[in-house]
Amino acid sequence: MSRSGSDILRRRTVPRQQDTGDPPRRQRVATSAGEPVTALIYEPEGAIYGNILVHPATACPQRFYAGFARTLAAAGLRVITYDYRGVGLSRPADLRTSTVTMADWALIDASAMHRYVREHYPEQPLGLVCHSFGAQLLGLVDEARDAQAAVFVGGQLGYAGHWPQLQAAALRALWQVVVPSLTGTLGYLPAQLGLGEDLPRGVARQWARWCSAPDYLMSEFPDARARYARFDRPVLSYSFTDDIYAPKPAVNALHRALCSATITHQRILPGAIGAKAVGHFGFFRARLGHELWKDAASFLLQRLAAAGESQRVVA
């Protein structure tokens, strides 16, 4: 692999952060595949103004979102995080036995989480926080329109052609050579490549196919184009100029697909928020994110309050 390709992989590593404070409630959520996903539920101490479902990034375990979840809970929002099957608390004992794909993460796991929230907490409106792949899955999950608003962090469509030429060449080598070779040999894609956690073979291989196709996941799921277009909720989308996993053309490609949504795009230079670097994960790190977390919480509270008022008027 080229040096630039190696650099990209190393910089993909999810930084660890400690989960402090009272533990959230752990919940196993049944899926249509017969294998549960494990969720963590952060309850506010007082009044609850809405529910927030966090759709995570690829290979990013839900424990990474704990600090952010606690901040939203302190603002009166019930926050539900979860791990896709094959990751974190939803990982099987032997990852090589997993047959899950990236599409399954959306069609089965994310859909199951939406149903769980709808069935157990119907009295409050729903907002979404979508990190990277978590924003992409809106094209596969009909239930996403249950939400009244969404916050994206590093949301984009991952076709390699959206990257600068040298990075695109390195990424194509990764998808077309490295991923098939390693998953064929090991039975999974190892975290040592720079991922937050190991990835199931089916996830890694489907991800590689999508990233090699100009239409990304729509190359295998053409109906996703109409589903993106139907998502008409207000979106606050954060992207960062130093995020090598969400270059501006890739972010814009997702925004174009969501042609019915009202999107407020904040593309942020790290220095503008007093940071040397933010990248793909810094938003969720407590030492960088507190001011942005307040902005995101305010956006969600305002949109969910408006939705709750509309529901009361209709009723």
C-alpha positions as CSV (number, residue, x, y, z in Angstrom):
1,M,0.0,0.0,0.0
2,S,1.2,3.5,-0.7
3,R,2.4,5.7,2.2
4,S,-0.6,8.0,1.8
5,G,-2.9,5.0,2.1
6,S,-1.2,3.9,5.3
7,D,-1.5,7.4,6.7
8,I,-5.2,7.4,6.0
9,L,-5.7,4.1,7.8
10,R,-3.7,5.1,10.8
11,R,-5.7,8.4,11.2
12,R,-9.0,6.5,11.0
13,T,-8.4,5.2,14.6
14,V,-11.3,6.1,17.0
15,P,-9.8,7.9,20.0
16,R,-10.8,6.3,23.3
17,Q,-12.6,8.3,25.9
18,Q,-13.7,7.3,29.4
19,D,-17.4,6.8,30.3
20,T,-17.8,8.6,33.7
21,G,-20.8,9.3,35.9
22,D,-23.8,7.1,36.7
23,P,-24.0,4.1,34.3
24,P,-26.8,4.2,31.7
25,R,-29.3,1.3,31.5
26,R,-28.3,-1.5,29.3
27,Q,-31.0,-2.9,27.0
28,R,-31.0,-5.8,24.6
29,V,-33.1,-5.0,21.6
30,A,-34.5,-7.8,19.4
31,T,-34.0,-7.7,15.6
32,S,-35.7,-9.4,12.7
33,A,-32.4,-11.4,12.2
34,G,-32.9,-13.2,15.6
35,E,-29.7,-11.6,17.0
36,P,-30.2,-8.7,19.4
37,V,-28.3,-5.4,19.4
38,T,-27.3,-3.9,22.8
39,A,-28.3,-0.4,23.6
40,L,-27.5,2.0,26.4
41,I,-30.2,4.4,27.6
42,Y,-29.3,7.7,29.3
43,E,-32.3,9.1,31.3
44,P,-32.6,12.7,32.3
45,E,-33.2,13.4,36.0
46,G,-36.1,15.7,35.5
47,A,-38.6,16.5,32.7
48,I,-38.0,14.7,29.4
49,Y,-38.4,16.9,26.3
50,G,-37.6,14.3,23.6
51,N,-35.8,11.2,22.7
52,I,-32.5,11.1,20.8
53,L,-31.3,8.1,18.9
54,V,-27.6,8.0,18.1
55,H,-26.7,6.2,14.8
56,P,-23.0,5.5,15.1
57,A,-20.1,5.6,12.6
58,T,-18.6,2.5,11.1
59,A,-16.5,0.6,13.7
60,C,-17.2,3.2,16.3
61,P,-18.5,1.6,19.6
62,Q,-21.3,3.4,21.4
63,R,-19.1,4.0,24.5
64,F,-17.4,6.7,22.4
65,Y,-20.6,8.8,22.5
66,A,-21.1,8.6,26.3
67,G,-19.9,12.1,27.2
68,F,-22.1,13.7,24.5
69,A,-25.1,11.5,25.6
70,R,-24.7,12.7,29.2
71,T,-24.7,16.3,28.0
72,L,-27.9,15.9,26.1
73,A,-29.5,14.0,29.0
74,A,-28.6,16.9,31.3
75,A,-30.5,19.1,28.9
76,G,-33.7,17.0,29.3
77,L,-33.3,14.6,26.4
78,R,-33.4,10.8,26.8
79,V,-30.5,9.5,24.7
80,I,-30.4,6.0,23.3
81,T,-27.1,4.7,21.8
82,Y,-26.4,1.3,20.4
83,D,-23.8,-0.9,18.8
84,Y,-24.4,-2.5,15.3
85,R,-24.1,-6.2,15.3
86,G,-20.4,-7.2,15.2
87,V,-19.3,-4.1,17.1
88,G,-18.8,-3.3,20.8
89,L,-21.5,-4.8,23.1
90,S,-23.2,-6.4,20.1
91,R,-20.1,-8.4,19.0
92,P,-20.4,-12.2,19.0
93,A,-17.8,-14.3,20.7
94,D,-16.2,-15.2,17.4
95,L,-16.5,-12.4,14.8
96,R,-15.6,-14.8,12.0
97,T,-19.0,-16.4,12.4
98,S,-20.8,-13.2,11.7
99,T,-22.7,-12.9,8.4
100,V,-23.9,-9.3,9.0
101,T,-23.5,-6.8,6.2
102,M,-23.4,-3.0,6.2
103,A,-26.9,-2.9,4.8
104,D,-28.0,-5.1,7.6
105,W,-26.8,-2.5,10.1
106,A,-29.4,-0.2,8.5
107,L,-32.2,-2.4,7.4
108,I,-32.2,-4.6,10.5
109,D,-30.3,-3.0,13.4
110,A,-31.2,0.7,12.9
111,S,-34.7,-0.2,12.0
112,A,-35.1,-2.3,15.2
113,M,-33.8,0.6,17.3
114,H,-36.4,3.0,15.7
115,R,-39.2,0.5,16.4
116,Y,-38.0,0.1,20.0
117,V,-38.0,3.8,20.6
118,R,-41.4,4.2,19.0
119,E,-43.0,1.4,21.0
120,H,-41.4,2.3,24.4
121,Y,-41.3,6.1,24.3
122,P,-44.2,7.3,22.0
123,E,-45.0,10.2,24.3
124,Q,-42.0,12.3,23.3
125,P,-40.8,13.4,19.8
126,L,-37.7,11.9,18.3
127,G,-34.4,13.4,17.1
128,L,-31.5,11.8,15.5
129,V,-27.7,12.2,15.9
130,C,-26.0,10.6,12.9
131,H,-22.2,10.2,12.8
132,S,-20.7,9.4,9.4
133,F,-22.4,6.1,8.3
134,G,-25.2,6.9,10.7
135,A,-26.3,9.7,8.2
136,Q,-25.9,7.5,5.2
137,L,-28.3,4.9,6.5
138,L,-31.2,7.4,6.2
139,G,-31.3,6.2,2.6
140,L,-32.2,2.6,3.7
141,V,-34.3,3.1,6.8
142,D,-38.0,4.1,6.2
143,E,-38.4,4.6,10.0
144,A,-36.0,7.5,9.9
145,R,-38.9,9.8,9.1
146,D,-40.2,9.1,12.5
147,A,-37.7,11.7,13.6
148,Q,-38.5,15.4,13.7
149,A,-34.9,16.6,13.3
150,A,-31.4,15.4,12.9
151,V,-27.8,16.4,13.7
152,F,-25.1,15.1,11.3
153,V,-21.5,14.8,12.2
154,G,-19.1,14.0,9.4
155,G,-22.1,12.8,7.3
156,Q,-21.1,12.1,3.7
157,L,-21.4,9.6,0.8
158,G,-18.2,7.5,0.7
159,Y,-17.4,7.1,-3.0
160,A,-13.6,7.3,-3.4
161,G,-14.0,9.7,-6.3
162,H,-15.1,12.4,-3.9
163,W,-11.6,12.5,-2.4
164,P,-8.5,14.3,-3.8
165,Q,-6.7,12.3,-6.5
166,L,-3.9,10.8,-4.4
167,Q,-6.1,9.9,-1.5
168,A,-8.7,8.4,-3.9
169,A,-6.0,6.1,-5.4
170,A,-5.0,5.0,-1.9
171,L,-8.6,4.3,-1.0
172,R,-9.2,2.3,-4.1
173,A,-6.2,0.1,-3.3
174,L,-7.6,-0.4,0.2
175,W,-11.1,-1.3,-1.1
176,Q,-10.1,-3.4,-4.0
177,V,-6.9,-5.2,-2.7
178,V,-6.4,-4.9,1.0
179,V,-10.0,-5.5,2.2
180,P,-10.6,-8.7,0.1
181,S,-7.2,-10.1,1.0
182,L,-7.4,-9.6,4.7
183,T,-11.1,-10.6,5.1
184,G,-10.4,-13.7,3.1
185,T,-7.4,-14.6,5.2
186,L,-8.7,-13.6,8.7
187,G,-12.4,-13.8,8.3
188,Y,-12.8,-10.2,9.4
189,L,-11.2,-6.8,8.9
190,P,-8.8,-6.1,11.8
191,A,-8.9,-2.9,13.8
192,Q,-5.1,-2.7,13.5
193,L,-5.7,-1.1,10.1
194,G,-6.7,2.0,11.9
195,L,-10.4,1.2,12.6
196,G,-12.0,1.7,15.9
197,E,-12.8,-2.0,16.2
198,D,-12.6,-5.1,14.0
199,L,-15.3,-5.3,11.3
200,P,-17.3,-8.3,10.2
201,R,-16.2,-9.6,6.8
202,G,-19.6,-8.9,5.2
203,V,-19.6,-5.3,6.4
204,A,-16.1,-4.6,5.2
205,R,-16.6,-6.2,1.8
206,Q,-19.9,-4.4,1.2
207,W,-18.4,-1.1,2.4
208,A,-15.6,-1.6,-0.1
209,R,-18.0,-2.2,-3.0
210,W,-20.0,0.9,-2.1
211,C,-16.9,3.1,-1.8
212,S,-15.8,1.9,-5.3
213,A,-19.1,2.9,-6.9
214,P,-20.1,6.5,-8.0
215,D,-23.6,6.0,-6.6
216,Y,-22.2,4.5,-3.3
217,L,-24.9,2.5,-1.6
218,M,-27.4,3.4,-4.2
219,S,-25.5,1.2,-6.6
220,E,-26.9,-1.8,-4.7
221,F,-30.1,-0.2,-3.3
222,P,-31.4,2.2,-6.1
223,D,-34.6,2.8,-4.0
224,A,-32.4,4.6,-1.5
225,R,-32.3,7.6,-3.8
226,A,-36.1,8.1,-3.3
227,R,-35.8,7.5,0.4
228,Y,-33.1,10.2,0.8
229,A,-35.4,12.5,-1.2
230,R,-38.3,11.8,1.1
231,F,-36.4,12.7,4.3
232,D,-37.8,16.3,4.8
233,R,-36.7,17.0,8.3
234,P,-34.5,19.9,9.5
235,V,-30.9,18.9,9.7
236,L,-27.9,20.6,11.4
237,S,-24.8,19.2,9.6
238,Y,-21.4,19.6,11.0
239,S,-18.3,19.0,9.0
240,F,-14.7,19.9,9.6
241,T,-12.0,21.1,7.2
242,D,-9.4,18.7,8.6
243,D,-11.7,15.6,8.4
244,I,-10.1,13.4,5.8
245,Y,-13.1,11.0,6.0
246,A,-15.6,13.8,5.1
247,P,-14.1,16.0,2.4
248,K,-16.4,18.7,1.2
249,P,-17.4,17.0,-2.1
250,A,-18.5,13.9,-0.2
251,V,-20.5,15.9,2.3
252,N,-22.2,17.9,-0.5
253,A,-23.1,14.6,-2.2
254,L,-25.1,13.5,0.8
255,H,-26.7,16.9,1.1
256,R,-27.8,16.8,-2.5
257,A,-29.3,13.4,-2.0
258,L,-31.4,14.8,0.9
259,C,-33.0,17.3,-1.5
260,S,-36.2,17.8,0.6
261,A,-34.5,18.4,3.9
262,T,-33.7,21.9,5.2
263,I,-30.0,21.6,5.9
264,T,-27.9,24.0,7.9
265,H,-24.3,23.2,7.1
266,Q,-21.6,24.3,9.5
267,R,-18.2,23.6,7.9
268,I,-15.8,24.4,10.6
269,L,-12.1,25.3,10.6
270,P,-10.6,23.8,13.8
271,G,-8.9,27.0,14.8
272,A,-12.2,28.8,14.8
273,I,-13.2,26.7,17.8
274,G,-9.8,26.9,19.5
275,A,-8.7,23.5,18.4
276,K,-5.5,22.3,16.6
277,A,-7.4,19.4,15.1
278,V,-10.9,18.0,15.1
279,G,-11.0,15.4,12.3
280,H,-13.7,12.7,12.0
281,F,-14.1,12.1,15.7
282,G,-13.1,15.2,17.6
283,F,-16.7,16.6,17.8
284,F,-17.5,13.8,20.3
285,R,-14.4,14.4,22.5
286,A,-15.3,16.3,25.6
287,R,-12.3,18.6,25.5
288,L,-13.2,19.8,22.0
289,G,-16.9,19.4,21.8
290,H,-18.6,21.2,24.7
291,E,-19.6,24.4,22.9
292,L,-20.7,22.5,19.8
293,W,-22.6,20.1,22.0
294,K,-24.5,23.1,23.5
295,D,-25.4,24.2,20.0
296,A,-26.5,20.7,18.9
297,A,-28.6,20.3,22.1
298,S,-30.2,23.7,21.5
299,F,-31.1,22.8,17.9
300,L,-32.6,19.5,18.9
301,L,-34.6,21.0,21.8
302,Q,-36.0,23.8,19.7
303,R,-37.1,21.4,16.8
304,L,-38.5,18.8,19.1
305,A,-40.4,21.4,21.1
306,A,-41.9,22.7,17.9
307,A,-42.9,19.2,16.9
308,G,-44.4,18.5,20.3
309,E,-46.5,21.6,20.1
310,S,-47.7,20.7,16.6
311,Q,-48.7,17.3,17.9
312,R,-50.7,18.8,20.8
313,V,-52.5,21.2,18.4
314,V,-53.5,18.3,16.1
315,A,-54.6,16.2,19.0
